[in-house]
Amino acid sequence: MHLEQGNIIKIFAGSTGGSFAKKMCKYLGTELGKSEVIHFSDGNIFVRVQETVRDHDVYLIQPIGLDPNNELVEILFWIDALKRASASSITVIIRISGMPRAIRRTSLGFPSAPESVRTASKPPGRTVLSPWIYTAHRFKVSSGSPWITCISCPFCARWSKGMGLSENLVVVSPDAGFAKTARKYADYLGTPVAIGDKTRAGHDEKAEILELIGNVEGKDCMIVDDFTISGGTLADIAHVLKQKGAKRILSCLGHNMLREKGVKRIDESPIEMLISTDTVENPYLAASKKMVTVSVAPLFAEAVLRIHERVSVSTLFNQVPSKVVEDAHPCAASEQK
């Protein structure tokens, strides 16, 4: 489905949203808006809109991924620039926010990262379209700035079906917190679920797998999770699965934020393949043959089209159009640069 003639829509990309935005534009049959981002040597950021956006509906594509603080500030600059250029509406598509540790607000004196970002990035009448951190996407709708839900689970699960896995496949959640979403993967694939008993002592990247609930002996296993930063939990649960007699081990993620050490950790683990979406432009993945990236740009493009045409978005995630699925093809990590 393409934008109909007469629809006024502009899609712009932040400094780390370019390749994803181009894929969206291809799906929509439109051109990427002309803009400029300059990073000065002292760390300052300058953005500039290089075409008319007056009275247009504008969509800005920018993740908060591998460089979260700078990427967030850039989004705020873009919102201000577009507002001053008299855009009719501004929709910011933050397809991933790399602030997972700031989610865990365990006592007084800790900030709530989602609320902080919502407050900072919601001028009146503007929308933020975001999957935030979770693959299942848990977001409240805040007044004046609804956070629309997008689900990447069916796309990752779809590609895992072609991996030659046995009929004795088991979906594995690394902890109880992700078990509910793991069951959605399992329902899609028609498999049982096993759950890791994981504990995390502090606000860091160190977690410990204590035990595994479920039978995996002689079975292929698909570890599912919302995101990974260090790869530690995935590698640990993979080793536990091997000890419990699992045959092949794969993993599906909503967002892949691994860097060099994390990529190496996965390469040295029993995990045969790690499938994730292209919500993060991650050049580090190119160093590993185990990494497979599936594009969800068509899904976001379809959501933009429906928002623009005032059509329900919720139905999109109950029945994904065939074109969206067909265009969600795997892409090499080099394509994300």
N, C-alpha and C positions, 0 to 999 in steps of 0.2 A: 504494500500500500504506500502510495506517495502522497505528498502534500498536494492538494488541489490548487489549481491556478486561482490566484486572488487571496489565498491565505498568506498573511504577513507574519513570517517567523524568521528569527535570526538565531543561529547557533554559533557560539564562540567557545574557544578552548583556552584554559589557563596553561601555564608553562608545562604541566605534567598531564594534561588532558588531551593532547593533540591527536594521537593515533586513535584513541577511543572515539573522539568527536568525529573524526573522518569516517569511521565505520558507521556511525549513526547517520551522518549526512548521506552516505552511500545508500543506506536503507531507505531514507526519506526522500531521496532524489533532489537534494538541495546542496548548496555550496557552503563551506565553512566561512564564517564571518572573518573579515580582515581585522587583525589586532596586533599588538606588540607588547612584549614583556621584556623588561631590561632588569638584570640583576647587577647592581653596582658592587664594586670591590669591598665597600664597607658593610655589605649585607643588606642594604636597602633595596626595595623592589619598586619598579615603576611600570604601570600598565597604561595602555592607551587603546581606545576604540578607534579604528581607522575607516569606518563607514557609518552612514546614517542609521540610527536606531530609533529615531523619534516616532512615537506611536506604534512601535513594533513590539511583538511578544518576543522576549529574548531568553535564551537558554544558555547558561554557562556550564561547561563541562570541566570539572576539576576535582580530583580525589584529594583526600587528606591521608596520604599514604606513607612513603618512605621518608619524607621530610615534613612531618605534620605541622610544626609550628609556622614555618615559612609559607606552606601551602594554605593554611588557614588565613594568615594575614593577607595573602594575595587575593583570596576570595573576598575578603572585606573590602579591599581596594577596588576589585572589579564591580562589586555591588554599588559602591559609591560612584564610580565612573559611569556606569550604565544609568544610574538614577539621574545624574547630572546631565546625561545626554538625552534625557526625556524618553527613555524606554517606557512603553505602555505597561509592561509587566516584566519581572525578572524572576526566572526559575533557576535556582542553582542545583546542579546535579552532582552531589557529593557521593559518588558510588561506593566509596569506602572511606572510613575515618580511622586513621592509625593511632587512636588514642585509647586502646583497650584497657590498659592498666588503670587509667583514670576513671573507669566505669565503677570500680570496686570501692564504693563509699561505705566504709565499715563503721565509722564513728564521726562525731563532730570534729570539725577542723579539716575535713577532706572535701575537695570540690567535686561537683558532678559535671564531668566533661560534656555530656550531651546537652545538659541544660545551659551550660556556659556558651556553647557554640550556637544553640538555638537563639539565645538572647542576643548574641553579638551579630548574627547574620540574618535577622528577620525585620527588615524595614516594613512598614505597613503595606499590606496588599501583596507581599512577595511570597513565593512558595519555595520550599526546599524539597527536592525529590532525592531521597537518599535511602540506601540500604543500611547505612551506618556501619556497625561492625559485624553484626550477626547474619549468618546465612538465612536464618528464619526471620530476622529483622524485627526486633521488638521495639516499637516506637509509639509513644503517645502522640496524639494530635494536639499541638499547642495553638491557641487562638491566633489567627492571622497568618500562621505559617505551618500548614499541614505537612507532615513528613510521610510521603507516600511509600507504601511497602512494595518492595521488589524481591522476588524469590529466585535464587539461582539453583536450588536443589535439583529440579527436573533436568536441567542441562547437564550438570555433572553426572547425574545418575544415568542419563541417556547414553553418554559416551562410554561409561563404564560397562554398559551392556555388551559393547563390541570388543571387550578385552579378552574374550575366550575364557571367562570364568566358569567354574563348574556349577552344576545345579545346587550344590551344597554350600552356596554362598551365605556368609553371615555379615551383616552390617555391624560395625563396632563403634560405639561411642567412647571416647577417651575418658569421660567422666559422667556423673549423673546429671550435671547441669545441661548437657547437650543431648541427653537421652530422648527427649521429646522430639527434637528435630531428626535425630537418627532414626526414629520410628517412621518418619515421613519418607526418608530414603528407603527404608526397609519395605514400606508399603508399596512404593513405586517399583521396587525391584522384586517384590514378592518373597522376602527372606526374613529369617528371625534376626533378633538383635542381641548383641553381647555388650556389656557395659564395664568400663574400667573404673576402679575405685581410686580416684586421684585426689591428692591433697596438695594445697599450696599454702605455705606458711605466711608469706608476705606479699607486698606489691612488687613482685619481680617476675622473672621468667623461669624460676626454678620450681618445678612441680615433681611430685613423686607418685608413681603408680604402685598402689599397695596390693591390689588383687584384681582378678577378672571375674565378672559374674556372667556365666553363660558357657556353653560348650563350643569349642572351635577346633577340636581335634580332627585332623584329616579334612578340614574344610578351607575353602578360599575365603579371605577376609577383606572387607572394604572398610577402612577406618575413615570416619567422616567427622569433620569439625568445621567451625565457622572460619577460623583463620589460624595462621601460625606465624610466629615471629622468629623463634630460635630453632624450631624443629625438634626440640627436646622431648615434648610430650609424645609426638608422633613416633619418634625413634624408640622411646621407652616402651610404649604400648606395643610396638611392632616386635620388640625383643620378647615381651611377655607372651605375645601370641605364638611366637616360634617355640618358646618353652612349653606352651600348652598344646603343641602338635599341629599348629596351622600349616597349611600348604603354601599357597600363594598369598601375598599381602599387598594390597593397593591402598591408596588413600584419595579421598575427595575433599576439597576445601572450597569455601566460598571465596576466600582471599588469601593470596600467597605473598607474605612480606619477608621471606627469607633473604638473608644476606650471605656473604661468602661462607662463614662458619656454619650457618644453618643448612646451606645447600650441601656442604661437605658431610654434615651429620646425616642427612637423608641418604646421600650416596653410599655411606658406610653402614646404613641400617638395612634390615631385611625387606624394607619397602621396595617393591618392584617398580611402581609407577605412582607419581603424585599428580592428580588431575585437579586443576583449579581454574577459576575464571580470570578474565583480564581486567578486573576492577582496579588492580594496581599495575602501573607501568614499571615492571621490575626487570632490569637488565641482568641481574645476578643469576636469573634462572637459565640463561643461555649456556652456563658452564656445566649443566647437568643434562644427560640424556634421559633421566627419569622424569623430568618435568614436562607435563602436557597442559597447555592453556586453551580453554574453550571460551570463545567470545560471547559475552552477554550484551554487547552493544546493540544488536537488533531488538532485544527485549526492552532496553531503555528507550530506544528510538520509537518503538511501538507505544510505550507509555507516554512519551512526549507528544506523539501524534494524537493520542486519545485525550490528553489534557488540553491540547490546542483546539481540538474539535468539540470539546465539552462532552466527551463520551466517557462512560464509566471505565475506570482503570481496574477496579476490583475484579471484573469479569476476565481480565487478561490473565490473571494468575490461576483462575479455575480452568480455563481452556485456552492454552497458548496457541496462537495461529500457526499453521504449518510453515509459513514463510519465515517466521521467527526462529523456529527450530532448525529449518534448513540452512539459514544463514549463520547459525551459531556453531560455525566450524572451528576445529582446533587451529591455533596459530602458533608459530614459533615465537620464542622469547625475543628474538631479534626484531620481530615486527612491532614490539611494544616500545622500542626506543624512540 
